[in-house]
Amino acid sequence: MRSNQFNILVVAILMGGGAAYLARSWVQTQMSASASQQAAGQIVIAAASLQYGATVASDSVTEVPWFTTSLPEGAFASKDDLLRGGRRIVLSPVKRGEPILQSKITGPGQRASLASLLDEGKRAVTVQVDDVRGVAGFVLPGDFVDIVMIADEASNRRQSFSDILLEHVKVLAIDQIADDGDGKPTVARAVTVEATKEQAQKILLATNIGRLSLILGRPTEANTDPNRRISERDIGRTAPEPARPVAPPRPAPVAAAPAPPAPPSNLAKVFIVRNGESKEYSVSRSDDAPTVGQPVNRVGRPAIRARFGARGGMLGLETPR
């Protein structure tokens, strides 16, 4: 009985010693790791929340130890590096404890303008929106949106369609505000986005063709699905057939003008010779042709006597002397 108790005591002592050895080794390893990381240096962070347009001052930032071998891109290792060359203005809101990066502040001595927010080779262009097309005001500076154009087809059917004009475009400002403020949704009338020169030309041209709307997306989302035009047929609406043009009525034929009446066949030509002068007259011949010696005209001129043959032809004329 006593031998068993002795054996148990020996085992417990051995196990306790092993645990103490392992604990001592782990503590030494952690201490050596911490000692090796202390030589990395320091990094400048915000001592308080900094909003857009705030001036970066010595009391608004602080230095904290940095336990890695490299600093984030655009970070500052000391206040002297940050404040050297002149004052800097905050371009994007910085939370307390967040590292101060060059992309979120202006250069030394520069003013806080919208142009300072643009990346290399980018342009700023404004899209007119309302409370619906602006995603009910939930779009804030720094978000990424898709721009959709809604227009009508240039055809007789006049069907509406929507196209994805641009994808994953960064929002720079809402109206004339370039920071997110308190993060509450506000109804905006204009949204300024960052785009290349070609994209800016597309947006300006699309404003003359149709209406532009925004689709809010995740900042880290990478959509690889192909875009497809959506028309009224995709939502179950079909356009009516275009009305066929009615042919104009044919004009009524114009009646031919009546032919001029033929000259009467009973006209006869009369030649009068008097005092060496000859004159021609046309006279109507009737069934009761005058006989020889009967006067033809008794008014204002000497009487004319005519002689006719058996077939109605005139043989001669006589005028009294």
KOLFILO-731790 format. One line per field, with one value per residue (C-alpha): residue in one letter; x negated, y negated, z negated. Coordinates in nm, 2 decimals. Last residue first. Layout:
code = (a ...)
px = (X ...)
py = (Y ...)
pz = (Z ...)
This chain:
code = (r p t e l g l m g g r a g f r a r i a p r g v r n v p q g v t p a d d s r s v s y e k s e g n r v i f v k a l n s p p a p p a p a a a v p a p r p p a v p r a p e p a t r g i d r e s i r r n p d t n a e t p r g l i l s l r g i n t a l l i k q a q e k t a e v t v a r a v t p k g d g d d a i q d i a l v k v h e l l i d s f s q r r n s a e d a i m v i d v f d g p l v f g a v g r v d d v q v t v a r k g e d l l s a l s a r q g p g t i k s q l i p e g r k v p s l v i r r g g r l l d d k s a f a g e p l s t t f w p v e t v s d s a v t a g y q l s a a a i v i q g a a q q s a s a s m q t q v w s r a l y a a g g g m l i a v v l i n f q n s r m)
px = (7.39 7.57 7.35 7.33 7.20 7.11 7.18 7.23 7.26 7.59 7.61 7.83 7.61 7.63 7.63 7.58 7.70 7.54 7.73 7.52 7.41 7.56 7.84 7.99 7.79 7.88 8.11 8.30 8.22 8.11 8.26 8.17 8.11 8.41 8.23 7.98 7.62 7.44 7.20 6.83 6.67 6.36 6.26 6.12 6.03 6.03 6.32 6.53 6.46 6.65 6.56 6.80 6.71 6.99 7.09 7.34 7.10 7.11 6.77 6.71 6.78 6.47 6.40 6.52 6.24 6.15 6.28 6.00 5.98 6.05 5.74 5.65 5.71 5.40 5.27 5.31 4.99 4.97 5.00 4.71 4.78 4.83 4.54 4.51 4.49 4.39 4.10 3.84 4.04 4.01 3.63 3.33 2.99 2.74 2.43 2.19 2.14 1.79 1.89 1.60 1.74 1.50 1.69 2.03 2.28 2.53 2.72 2.75 2.98 2.94 3.22 3.20 3.01 2.87 2.75 2.60 2.35 2.22 2.18 2.01 1.76 1.68 1.61 1.37 1.19 1.16 1.41 1.46 1.81 2.00 2.36 2.62 2.97 2.92 3.17 2.98 2.90 2.72 2.35 2.27 2.07 1.99 1.74 1.72 2.03 2.12 2.40 2.28 1.91 1.64 1.84 1.63 1.75 1.80 1.97 2.05 2.34 2.55 2.83 3.21 3.48 3.79 3.99 4.08 4.22 4.15 3.78 3.51 3.54 3.63 3.39 3.28 2.91 2.77 2.46 2.32 2.20 1.91 1.92 1.65 1.88 2.23 2.51 2.80 2.99 3.30 3.09 3.00 3.25 3.53 3.45 3.33 3.03 2.80 2.46 2.15 1.81 1.46 1.16 0.90 0.54 0.38 0.63 0.87 0.93 0.70 0.92 1.21 1.03 0.87 0.59 0.22 -0.06 -0.22 -0.02 0.34 0.47 0.64 0.42 0.11 0.21 0.27 0.31 0.65 0.66 0.95 1.13 1.02 1.26 1.13 0.96 0.79 0.58 0.20 0.00 -0.35 -0.67 -0.72 -0.41 -0.39 -0.76 -0.81 -0.51 -0.69 -0.68 -0.42 -0.20 -0.16 -0.18 -0.15 -0.48 -0.73 -0.91 -0.61 -0.56 -0.47 -0.49 -0.25 -0.29 -0.02 0.21 0.45 0.20 -0.06 0.20 0.37 0.63 0.98 1.14 1.31 1.34 1.08 1.16 0.91 0.55 0.51 0.22 -0.15 -0.36 -0.66 -0.97 -1.04 -1.31 -1.06 -0.98 -1.29 -1.23 -0.87 -0.98 -1.24 -0.98 -0.74 -1.00 -1.11 -0.75 -0.70 -1.02 -0.93 -0.58 -0.73 -0.97 -0.70 -0.48 -0.76 -0.84 -0.48 -0.46 -0.77 -0.65 -0.31 -0.48 -0.70 -0.40 -0.20 -0.49 -0.52 -0.15 -0.17 -0.47 -0.28 0.00)
py = (-10.26 -9.96 -9.69 -9.35 -9.03 -8.71 -8.34 -8.22 -7.85 -7.71 -7.42 -7.59 -7.90 -8.21 -8.57 -8.84 -9.20 -9.42 -9.73 -10.04 -10.10 -10.24 -9.99 -9.82 -9.51 -9.21 -9.38 -9.14 -9.19 -8.83 -8.61 -8.60 -8.26 -8.13 -7.83 -8.04 -8.14 -8.33 -8.60 -8.62 -8.94 -9.02 -9.36 -9.47 -9.84 -9.98 -10.21 -9.93 -9.56 -9.35 -8.99 -8.78 -8.45 -8.21 -8.05 -7.77 -7.50 -7.64 -7.65 -7.35 -7.40 -7.41 -7.07 -7.03 -7.03 -6.69 -6.60 -6.57 -6.23 -6.22 -6.23 -5.90 -5.88 -5.89 -5.55 -5.50 -5.45 -5.13 -5.18 -5.04 -4.71 -4.76 -4.72 -4.42 -4.42 -4.10 -4.24 -4.12 -4.26 -4.61 -4.60 -4.48 -4.51 -4.25 -4.28 -3.99 -3.85 -3.91 -4.13 -4.21 -4.31 -4.48 -4.81 -4.63 -4.78 -5.07 -5.10 -5.45 -5.60 -5.80 -5.92 -5.92 -6.04 -6.38 -6.25 -5.95 -6.18 -6.33 -5.98 -5.83 -6.12 -6.08 -5.71 -5.80 -6.05 -5.80 -5.81 -5.93 -6.02 -6.33 -6.27 -6.54 -6.61 -6.43 -6.31 -6.24 -5.90 -5.92 -5.85 -6.12 -6.32 -6.09 -6.34 -6.52 -6.74 -6.97 -6.75 -6.41 -6.37 -6.13 -5.82 -5.54 -5.37 -4.99 -4.95 -5.19 -5.22 -4.92 -4.94 -4.99 -4.98 -5.16 -5.06 -5.32 -5.07 -5.29 -5.28 -5.48 -5.28 -5.47 -5.54 -5.43 -5.45 -5.27 -5.38 -5.12 -5.24 -5.23 -5.41 -5.65 -5.95 -5.82 -5.65 -5.58 -5.89 -5.70 -5.50 -5.81 -5.73 -5.74 -6.06 -6.24 -6.21 -6.43 -6.27 -6.48 -6.40 -6.39 -6.28 -6.01 -5.98 -5.96 -5.92 -6.21 -6.32 -6.63 -6.75 -6.78 -7.04 -7.05 -7.30 -7.21 -7.33 -6.98 -6.73 -6.66 -6.39 -6.05 -5.90 -5.99 -5.76 -5.85 -5.52 -5.47 -5.50 -5.74 -5.73 -5.92 -6.08 -6.14 -6.45 -6.57 -6.88 -6.91 -7.20 -7.27 -7.11 -6.86 -6.78 -6.40 -6.33 -6.52 -6.33 -6.00 -5.67 -5.79 -5.56 -5.57 -5.20 -5.02 -5.00 -4.71 -4.49 -4.45 -4.55 -4.92 -5.12 -5.42 -5.79 -6.04 -6.27 -6.55 -6.73 -6.79 -6.92 -6.78 -7.04 -6.92 -6.95 -6.61 -6.48 -6.37 -6.13 -6.17 -6.07 -5.97 -5.73 -5.78 -5.46 -5.35 -5.14 -4.78 -4.73 -4.61 -4.30 -4.10 -4.16 -4.05 -3.73 -3.67 -3.73 -3.49 -3.22 -3.26 -3.23 -2.92 -2.75 -2.83 -2.68 -2.37 -2.33 -2.39 -2.13 -1.87 -1.93 -1.89 -1.56 -1.43 -1.52 -1.36 -1.04 -1.02 -1.08 -0.80 -0.56 -0.64 -0.58 -0.25 -0.15 -0.23 0.00)
pz = (15.81 15.68 15.54 15.70 15.58 15.76 15.82 15.47 15.43 15.31 15.54 15.80 15.81 15.60 15.70 15.45 15.42 15.16 15.05 14.99 14.64 14.32 14.28 14.59 14.60 14.83 15.08 15.31 15.69 15.75 15.49 15.13 14.98 14.79 14.66 14.48 14.55 14.28 14.40 14.37 14.51 14.73 14.85 15.19 15.27 15.63 15.56 15.43 15.44 15.19 15.13 14.94 14.77 14.69 14.37 14.38 14.25 13.90 13.74 13.52 13.16 12.95 12.79 12.44 12.18 12.07 11.73 11.47 11.32 10.95 10.73 10.57 10.20 9.98 9.87 9.50 9.31 9.11 8.73 8.54 8.36 8.00 7.76 7.55 7.17 6.99 6.79 7.04 7.33 7.19 7.24 7.04 7.21 7.09 6.88 6.86 6.51 6.37 6.08 5.84 5.51 5.27 5.22 5.22 5.47 5.49 5.82 5.96 6.21 6.53 6.76 7.14 7.45 7.34 7.00 7.19 7.37 7.04 6.89 7.19 7.21 6.84 6.90 7.18 6.96 6.68 6.39 6.04 5.94 5.84 5.73 5.78 5.63 5.30 5.04 4.72 4.56 4.23 4.22 3.97 4.22 4.52 4.66 4.99 4.96 5.25 5.39 5.27 5.33 5.46 5.55 5.69 6.00 5.99 6.32 6.60 6.86 6.75 7.00 6.96 7.22 7.33 7.64 7.90 8.15 8.45 8.38 8.19 7.87 7.56 7.27 6.92 6.85 6.54 6.35 6.11 5.77 5.53 5.20 5.08 5.05 4.95 5.14 4.90 5.02 5.15 5.39 5.59 5.87 5.61 5.42 5.73 5.95 6.17 6.24 6.19 6.34 6.18 6.38 6.34 6.47 6.13 5.86 5.78 5.42 5.45 5.74 5.50 5.31 4.96 4.99 5.04 4.81 4.78 4.98 4.90 4.66 4.70 4.98 4.78 4.49 4.12 3.94 3.77 3.39 3.40 3.73 4.04 4.27 4.63 4.76 4.43 4.48 4.44 4.31 4.44 4.55 4.27 4.07 4.15 4.15 3.82 3.67 3.72 3.92 4.17 4.37 4.75 4.80 4.47 4.27 4.29 4.03 3.81 3.45 3.49 3.17 3.14 3.25 3.21 3.42 3.35 3.11 3.38 3.63 3.93 4.04 4.08 4.42 4.42 4.07 3.82 3.53 3.25 3.18 3.54 3.61 3.68 3.69 3.49 3.53 3.62 3.35 3.09 3.29 3.19 2.82 2.85 3.01 2.74 2.47 2.64 2.66 2.30 2.18 2.38 2.25 1.89 1.93 2.08 1.79 1.53 1.70 1.70 1.33 1.24 1.44 1.27 0.92 0.98 1.10 0.79 0.56 0.74 0.69 0.32 0.27 0.44 0.22 -0.09 0.00)
